[in-house]
């Protein structure tokens, strides 16, 4: 199977919105009136971002999900994406599963594949996604990292930390009951981009980021961009680990330490961390209900720079956590 046969068989589809789709040298994507484009790229490298044993349909889903998560954090509506794919070989069975998972998620969000590239090489997936955000007059409804204000509440969507639990099982450092491992593995390999929540938060949240490198790391981007600090109540954050009960076989102190590590520094969750003024608490809950996505208030934005972790009695914890860094 040649390069162009591969594209024709697995990725070429009827054009819906783009003026030109897969098959031309360029795709033409007209901007919608009163909107600005939100653009993001993410790369997934075998052995770094995913294991060789991952189901190709799940990998196709995740490859697009991590990009849609960036749009969600910006409050952008998905429009289209490009796919650059390096493959060791043209494996039809693998490609069928990968394209099925990829395009099923694309269809679910009305996001059109409009171009890209394929080549032979180590397995590497790079997607660039395009979205729209309303731009009324000289303003914008985009959610940015730089808008957090002192006194804002700090929220996290869904649950976080379970992908890290699955990774620890794969590393051989942890054993989980089968049902708990299956659930954690699904969070690691098939995350849910919170696009509906991001759209519902426009005009309510003051800042947002998606949690790809760990809650601590991605919240840190908000704090730096907004020039503020924050405190997190660990008693509110710990229940965010959905599979925490599966750690019951561990000594209690070890279970609590591992749970906190997973929640704060785990990564690969693709939930949203965001801020909003206290007077918007009812609106936040309404947005969460509209998006059918639970949110949890875990802390507050403060004037003093840095991040402070508070124990069950409000005491300052001295333990330090760090988000994931590819080059650290």
C-alpha positions in Angstrom: 0.0 0.0 0.0 1.5 3.4 -1.1 1.3 6.7 0.7 -1.6 8.1 -1.4 -3.5 4.8 -1.3 -3.2 4.9 2.5 -4.6 8.5 2.6 -7.4 7.6 0.2 -8.4 4.5 2.0 -8.3 5.5 5.7 -8.4 9.3 5.9 -10.1 10.9 2.9 -13.7 11.9 3.5 -16.3 14.2 1.9 -15.6 17.9 2.6 -18.1 19.5 4.9 -16.9 23.0 5.8 -13.4 23.6 4.4 -13.2 24.9 0.8 -10.6 22.2 0.1 -10.0 19.0 2.0 -7.6 16.1 2.1 -5.8 15.7 -1.2 -4.7 19.2 -2.2 -1.5 20.9 -1.4 -3.3 23.2 1.0 -6.7 23.3 2.7 -8.6 26.6 2.6 -10.4 27.4 5.9 -12.5 30.6 5.8 -12.8 32.3 9.2 -16.4 32.7 10.3 -17.6 36.3 10.7 -17.2 37.7 14.2 -14.9 34.8 15.3 -11.2 34.4 15.8 -9.3 31.2 15.2 -7.9 29.2 18.1 -5.1 26.9 16.9 -3.1 24.3 18.8 -0.7 21.5 18.0 0.2 18.4 20.0 2.6 15.5 19.2 2.4 12.0 20.5 5.6 9.8 20.3 5.6 6.1 20.9 7.4 5.2 24.1 7.1 8.8 25.4 3.3 9.5 25.2 1.9 6.0 24.7 2.9 2.4 25.0 3.3 0.1 22.0 0.6 -2.1 23.4 -2.2 0.5 23.2 -5.2 -0.4 21.1 -5.0 1.6 17.9 -8.6 2.8 18.1 -7.9 4.2 21.5 -4.7 5.8 20.3 -6.6 7.5 17.4 -9.1 8.8 19.9 -6.4 10.2 22.3 -4.4 11.8 19.5 -7.3 14.1 18.7 -8.6 14.3 22.3 -5.5 16.0 23.6 -5.9 18.7 21.0 -9.6 19.1 21.5 -8.7 19.5 25.2 -6.6 22.6 24.3 -9.6 24.1 22.5 -11.8 23.3 25.5 -9.4 25.2 27.8 -9.6 28.2 25.5 -13.4 28.0 25.3 -13.2 27.4 21.5 -15.6 25.4 19.4 -13.8 22.7 17.2 -13.8 23.3 13.5 -11.1 21.3 11.7 -7.7 19.5 12.1 -4.7 18.3 10.2 -2.8 15.1 10.8 0.9 14.4 10.3 1.6 10.7 10.7 4.9 8.8 10.7 4.5 5.1 10.4 7.1 2.3 10.6 5.0 0.5 7.9 1.6 0.7 6.3 -0.3 -1.8 8.5 -3.9 -1.9 7.3 -5.3 -3.5 10.4 -3.6 -0.9 12.6 -4.6 2.0 10.3 -8.2 0.8 10.3 -8.4 0.9 14.1 -6.5 4.2 14.4 -8.6 6.0 11.8 -11.8 4.6 13.3 -11.0 5.9 16.8 -9.7 9.2 15.4 -12.6 10.0 13.1 -15.3 8.8 15.5 -14.2 11.5 18.0 -13.9 14.0 15.2 -17.5 13.3 14.1 -18.7 13.6 17.7 -17.3 17.2 17.8 -18.0 18.2 14.2 -14.3 18.6 13.6 -13.2 18.0 10.0 -9.9 16.4 8.9 -8.7 18.8 6.2 -5.1 17.8 5.4 -1.7 16.7 6.8 1.1 14.4 5.8 2.3 10.8 6.0 5.8 9.4 6.0 7.7 6.3 7.0 9.6 6.5 10.3 9.2 5.8 14.0 5.5 6.0 15.1 4.8 9.7 15.7 1.4 11.5 15.5 1.1 15.3 15.2 -2.2 17.0 15.0 -3.0 20.7 14.6 -6.5 21.6 15.5 -8.5 24.8 14.6 -11.4 26.2 16.5 -13.6 29.3 16.7 -14.1 31.8 19.6 -16.5 34.7 19.4 -14.8 38.1 19.1 -17.5 40.7 19.8 -16.1 44.1 18.9 -12.6 44.6 20.1 -12.9 42.0 22.8 -12.8 38.2 22.9 -14.7 35.4 24.8 -11.5 33.2 24.7 -10.5 31.7 28.1 -6.8 32.5 28.8 -4.3 31.6 31.4 -3.7 35.2 32.2 -7.1 36.2 33.7 -7.1 34.8 37.2 -7.8 37.4 39.9 -7.1 37.5 43.6 -10.1 36.0 45.5 -11.2 33.8 42.6 -12.2 30.2 43.4 -10.1 27.4 41.9 -11.9 24.5 40.2 -11.0 21.2 38.6 -13.4 19.3 36.2 -14.1 15.6 36.4 -11.5 13.4 38.2 -7.7 13.5 37.9 -4.9 11.1 38.8 -6.2 7.8 37.5 -4.0 7.9 34.3 -1.0 8.0 36.6 -2.3 5.0 38.6 -2.4 3.0 35.3 1.1 4.1 34.4 2.4 2.9 37.8 0.8 -0.5 37.1 2.5 -0.6 33.7 5.8 0.4 35.4 5.4 -2.5 37.8 5.4 -0.3 40.9 1.8 -0.9 41.8 -0.9 -3.6 41.6 -4.6 -2.8 41.3 -7.7 -5.0 41.2 -8.6 -5.7 37.6 -11.7 -3.5 37.5 -9.9 -0.6 39.0 -6.9 -1.0 36.5 -9.3 -1.2 33.5 -11.0 2.0 34.6 -7.7 3.8 35.2 -6.2 2.5 31.9 -9.3 3.8 30.0 -8.6 7.3 31.5 -5.0 7.0 30.4 -5.6 5.8 26.9 -9.0 7.3 26.0 -9.5 10.7 27.8 -12.6 12.8 27.4 -11.9 16.4 26.1 -14.1 18.8 28.1 -15.2 20.8 25.1 -18.8 21.4 26.3 -17.6 22.6 29.6 -15.1 25.0 28.0 -17.9 26.5 25.9 -20.2 26.8 28.9 -17.5 28.6 30.9 -17.2 31.5 28.5 -18.0 34.7 30.2 -18.0 33.0 33.6 -14.5 31.7 34.2 -11.6 34.2 34.5 -8.8 31.7 33.4 -8.4 28.1 32.3 -5.9 25.5 31.3 -6.1 21.8 30.5 -4.4 19.3 32.7 -1.9 17.4 30.5 1.3 17.6 32.6 -0.3 17.4 36.1 -2.5 19.7 38.1 0.4 21.4 39.8 2.3 22.0 36.6 -0.7 23.3 34.6 -2.1 25.5 37.4 1.4 26.9 37.6 1.0 28.2 34.1 -2.1 30.1 35.2 -0.4 31.5 38.3 2.6 32.7 36.3 0.6 34.2 33.5 -1.8 35.9 35.9 0.9 37.0 38.3 -0.9 35.5 41.3 -0.6 32.7 43.8 -3.0 30.1 45.1 -3.7 27.6 47.9 -5.2 24.1 47.5 -7.1 22.3 50.2 -5.8 18.7 49.8 -8.8 17.4 51.6 -10.9 18.7 48.7 -8.4 17.6 46.1 -7.9 14.0 47.2 -11.4 12.8 46.3 -10.6 13.7 42.7 -8.8 10.3 42.4 -11.7 8.1 41.2 -9.9 4.9 42.0 -8.6 5.9 45.4 -10.5 3.0 47.1 -8.4 0.6 45.0 -5.4 1.6 47.2 -7.0 0.2 50.3 -4.5 -2.7 50.4 -1.6 -0.3 50.8 -0.5 1.1 54.3 -2.7 4.2 54.9 0.2 6.6 54.8 1.5 5.2 51.6 -2.0 5.2 50.0 -2.5 8.9 50.9 0.9 9.9 49.6 0.4 8.0 46.3 -3.1 9.4 45.9 -1.8 13.0 46.5 1.0 12.4 44.0 -1.4 11.1 41.4 -3.9 14.0 41.8 -1.4 16.8 42.0 1.4 15.7 39.6 0.0 12.7 37.7 -0.7 14.2 34.3 -2.4 12.8 31.2 -5.9 13.7 32.6 -7.1 16.3 30.1 -9.5 17.8 32.6 -9.8 21.6 33.0 -8.3 23.6 35.9 -10.0 27.0 36.0 -10.8 30.1 38.1 -13.9 32.1 38.7 -15.1 34.8 41.2 -17.1 33.5 44.2 -20.2 35.3 43.1 -20.2 33.0 40.0 -20.5 29.8 42.0 -24.1 29.2 41.0 -23.3 30.0 37.4 -20.3 27.5 37.5 -22.6 24.7 38.8 -25.1 25.6 36.1 -22.4 25.4 33.4 -21.2 22.1 34.8 -24.8 20.7 34.7 -25.2 22.0 31.2 -22.0 20.2 30.1 -22.8 17.1 32.1 -19.4 17.4 33.7 -18.9 17.6 37.5 -16.6 20.3 38.8 -14.9 20.5 42.3 -13.8 23.7 44.1 -10.4 22.9 45.6 -8.8 26.2 46.5 -8.5 30.0 46.0 -6.4 32.5 44.1 -4.2 34.6 46.4 -2.0 37.7 46.0 1.1 36.0 47.4 3.1 34.3 44.6 3.5 30.5 44.6 1.3 27.6 45.5 0.5 26.5 49.0 -0.9 23.1 49.9 -3.1 22.9 53.0 -3.7 19.9 55.1 -7.0 18.7 56.7 -6.5 21.1 59.6 -5.5 24.0 57.4 -1.8 23.5 58.1 0.8 24.3 55.4 2.3 21.1 53.9 6.0 21.1 53.2 6.0 18.3 50.6 6.8 19.5 47.1 5.3 18.3 43.8 6.2 19.0 40.2 4.4 18.6 37.0 5.7 16.6 34.0 8.5 18.2 31.9 9.8 16.5 28.8 13.3 17.9 29.3 13.6 18.0 33.1 
